[in-house]
């Protein structure tokens, strides 16, 4: 994954798209990739898709929540917490897309 990101950065893009970049990585490799992503913040716009809510919470300045191709929310973590009354991204996600309850 680091090689793929390095190749993507060769042309100094204004926008870097990362689609599930940590999928299948072990814990240490994932944290190293997080550090790489953090180091790129402010140098370009990074659009990151992930199913890992803790990853979105750790890396994102703004979060978009989608379900079935519909965009339900876009804003900062603080705006997300304020809208849902929740204290973390995972609980806020569940509140928005499932009305606070998961299907059994």
C-alpha positions as CSV (number, residue, x, y, z in Angstrom):
1,X,0.0,0.0,0.0
2,X,2.9,2.4,0.7
3,X,4.2,1.8,-2.8
4,X,0.8,2.5,-4.3
5,X,0.6,5.8,-2.3
6,X,4.1,6.7,-3.3
7,X,3.3,6.1,-7.0
8,X,0.1,8.2,-6.6
9,X,2.2,11.0,-5.2
10,X,4.7,11.1,-8.0
11,X,2.7,13.6,-10.0
12,X,2.0,15.8,-7.0
13,X,-1.8,15.6,-7.2
14,X,-4.1,18.2,-5.7
15,X,-6.5,15.4,-4.7
16,X,-5.6,11.9,-3.4
17,X,-8.3,9.2,-3.5
18,X,-7.7,6.3,-1.1
19,X,-10.3,3.6,-1.3
20,X,-10.2,1.3,1.8
21,X,-6.4,1.7,2.0
22,X,-6.0,-0.3,5.2
23,X,-8.2,-3.3,4.2
24,X,-6.3,-6.4,5.0
25,X,-3.3,-4.7,6.8
26,X,-2.1,-5.9,10.1
27,X,-2.3,-3.5,13.1
28,X,1.3,-2.2,12.8
29,X,1.1,-1.7,9.0
30,X,-2.2,0.1,9.4
31,X,-0.8,2.5,12.0
32,X,2.2,3.2,9.8
33,X,-0.2,4.0,6.9
34,X,-2.2,6.3,9.3
35,X,1.1,8.2,10.0
36,X,1.7,8.5,6.3
37,X,-1.8,9.9,5.7
38,X,-1.4,12.3,8.6
39,X,1.8,13.6,7.1
40,X,0.1,14.4,3.8
41,X,-2.7,16.5,5.5
42,X,-2.5,20.1,4.5
43,X,-0.5,19.3,1.4
44,X,-3.4,18.1,-0.7
45,X,-7.1,17.1,-0.3
46,X,-7.4,13.5,0.7
47,X,-10.6,11.6,0.1
48,X,-10.6,8.3,2.1
49,X,-13.3,5.7,2.0
50,X,-13.4,3.2,4.9
51,X,-15.7,0.9,6.7
52,X,-13.6,1.3,9.9
53,X,-15.2,4.1,11.9
54,X,-12.2,4.4,14.2
55,X,-10.1,5.1,11.1
56,X,-12.5,7.8,10.0
57,X,-12.5,9.3,13.5
58,X,-8.7,9.3,13.7
59,X,-7.9,10.6,10.3
60,X,-10.7,12.8,9.1
61,X,-11.2,16.6,9.4
62,X,-14.6,16.1,7.7
63,X,-16.8,13.0,7.5
64,X,-19.4,12.0,4.9
65,X,-21.8,9.2,5.8
66,X,-23.4,7.3,3.0
67,X,-25.9,4.4,2.8
68,X,-27.2,2.8,-0.3
69,X,-25.7,5.5,-2.5
70,X,-27.3,8.3,-0.5
71,X,-25.3,10.9,1.3
72,X,-26.8,11.4,4.8
73,X,-24.3,13.7,6.4
74,X,-21.2,15.8,5.6
75,X,-19.4,17.8,8.3
76,X,-16.9,17.8,11.0
77,X,-16.8,15.2,13.8
78,X,-18.0,17.8,16.2
79,X,-21.0,18.6,13.9
80,X,-21.7,14.9,13.7
81,X,-21.6,14.5,17.4
82,X,-23.9,17.5,17.9
83,X,-26.4,16.2,15.3
84,X,-26.6,12.8,16.8
85,X,-25.9,13.4,20.5
86,X,-23.2,10.6,20.3
87,X,-19.6,10.8,21.4
88,X,-17.9,8.7,18.7
89,X,-18.2,8.2,14.9
90,X,-19.4,4.6,15.1
91,X,-22.4,5.4,17.4
92,X,-23.2,8.5,15.3
93,X,-23.1,6.4,12.1
94,X,-25.5,3.9,13.6
95,X,-27.8,6.7,14.7
96,X,-27.9,8.3,11.3
97,X,-28.2,5.2,9.1
98,X,-30.1,2.8,11.3
99,X,-32.1,5.1,13.6
100,X,-29.9,4.1,16.5
101,X,-30.6,0.4,16.2
102,X,-28.8,-2.3,14.2
103,X,-30.9,-4.9,12.3
104,X,-30.8,-8.3,14.0
